[in-house]
Amino acid sequence: MSRLAVLGGTPVRQDRDWPRWPQYDTATEQEVVAAIRSRRWAISWPSDGTQARERRFAEQWAAYNEVPYCVSLDHGSSALLVALEALDIGPGDEVIVPTMTWVAPVTAVLRVGALPVLVDVDPETGCITADTVRSGLSPHTRAVILVHHAATVADLDGILEVTEQAGAALVEDCAQAHGARWRGRNVGTHGAVGVFSFQNGKVLAAGEGGAVITSDEQIYRKVQQLRADSRRYPDADVPAGEMELVEDGEVMGANYCMSELSAAVLLDQLPRLDEQHQHREKIAVNLEKGLAELGDFGAIPVPPEADRRSIYEYGITFREGTFGSVPATRVAEAISAELGMPWYPPDPPLNRSLMLRPHTKRRFAQIWSEEGRRRATGREFPGAERFCASTLLCHHGALLGNSADVEDILSALAKVRDHHDQL
Ligand SMILES: *Cc1c(COP(=O)(O)O)cnc(C)c1O
C-alpha cells in the first residue's frame, strides 16, 4: 500500500478512467457533417446566402463576452500578432510580456519587429503584477501583453493603472481564461483588445483556432483586413453565389482565417462552456476543502475582484519542504503514476526556455542584438522560479468527473508526501 506506484507499488487509482477531453456527441458530429455537405469550407468561397460559420461564431463569441466586435482567426498566435499590428506596433517599439507563459506572446512581438521585454510574475498566481510591469517600462513601451495564467485572473486594476499612466495599450491574452470575470466583466474586455485561442487543450476547443475581441470599431475594421488579405465583411447582406468578403485595402493583411470546419465545432462547443465552467468549479471547491485539511497544500489563489475563474490548468501549490528536496518534476512523476494521468510542473520561464530562440532566424537578428537580448531577458525572475518550484498542474479535463476523483487526487498527494523518502 505504501510503496509508491512510480517504483512499482500499487497505484491509488487503478480501475476507473478519467474524463476525456474534448467532449463531443452526435450533435457535434452533425454540425461538422453539415459544414462538409455545404461545400463551403472556407470564408473565401461563394456564399450560399447564409452567413459563414466563422462569422456566426464570431458574433456569438462577442455576445458571450458582451462586446460589440469579434473576429475569428486560425490560431491564438495569429490573433496576438494581428492585435499588435492593429495597434500599429512595430520596429523600435517595446512590448512587455510575462516570462511565465507559453512562447506565443513573445513570438508575436518579434514577428511585428518589436522587442519583447520579459517581466517577472507573482510567485503565487504566476501572473504579472503592477510592480513587475513597472519594472519593464521604458520610453519605448507601447503595449503590455497580460496573460491570465492557468486558473486565475491577473490584477487588472493595478495593471490598467500602470498602462494608462505609461500611455501603453493593454492586450489581454485570454487563451487560458475564456469566460473568467473581473468586477462583473469578462476578461478580454478590459484593455484595447482581448485575444483567445481555441486549440485542442483550451477550455473552448476546435483543434486550432483563435479570436480577437474589441469594443473599438477602428480596431475591428483593421483586424478583419489584417487576417484576410486586406478584405473585410461587406456592409450589406451577400446574395448566394457571391463572395462574402470585399476587398478594402486600408491595411495590408495576410491569411489567418478560421476554417468553416473549425467554426462548426465551435458553434457546437460554445453552448456547453458555462456548464463545464460550473462543473469544474464545483470539483475545484471540493478539492480545495480537502487540500486545506491535508495541510501543506493549497490552490493557485484567485483575487477577490475575480467573480469567476476559468480553469485551464488546475494548479496545486505546496509548502517548501513538503517533499523534502525531491525536485518538482520527480514529485509530478510520482503523483502521475498514482493517478494514471499527467501532473506536471509549469513550463520553465521563457528567459530560460528552449522555445525562445530568436537568434535561429535571420529576420530577428536585428531585434535580438546583444543589446536587445539583454534588454529583453536581462532581469532576475525570482517570482517565476518560485512559482515553478511550488506548483503542480493538471489539465482541466480532469475536473469534469465526480467527487471520487477528488478523493483519489487527495489520496495520491498524501501518499507521495508521506513516502517521498522512497524517491
Ligand atoms: C495556447 C496559448 C496561446 C497560443 O494559441 P494557439 O492557438 O496555440 O496559437 C497563446 N497564449 C497563451 C497564454 C496560450 O496558452
The ligand as an ORCA input file, in Angstrom:
! r2SCAN-3c Opt
* xyz 0 1
  C      -2.316     28.427    -26.169
  C      -1.817     29.780    -25.928
  C      -1.510     30.653    -26.983
  C      -1.422     30.220    -28.403
  O      -2.577     29.827    -29.016
  P      -2.517     28.927    -30.332
  O      -3.953     28.865    -30.739
  O      -1.985     27.583    -29.920
  O      -1.671     29.581    -31.327
  C      -1.175     31.960    -26.684
  N      -1.093     32.389    -25.417
  C      -1.335     31.570    -24.376
  C      -1.241     32.115    -22.993
  C      -1.687     30.238    -24.586
  O      -1.917     29.431    -23.559
*
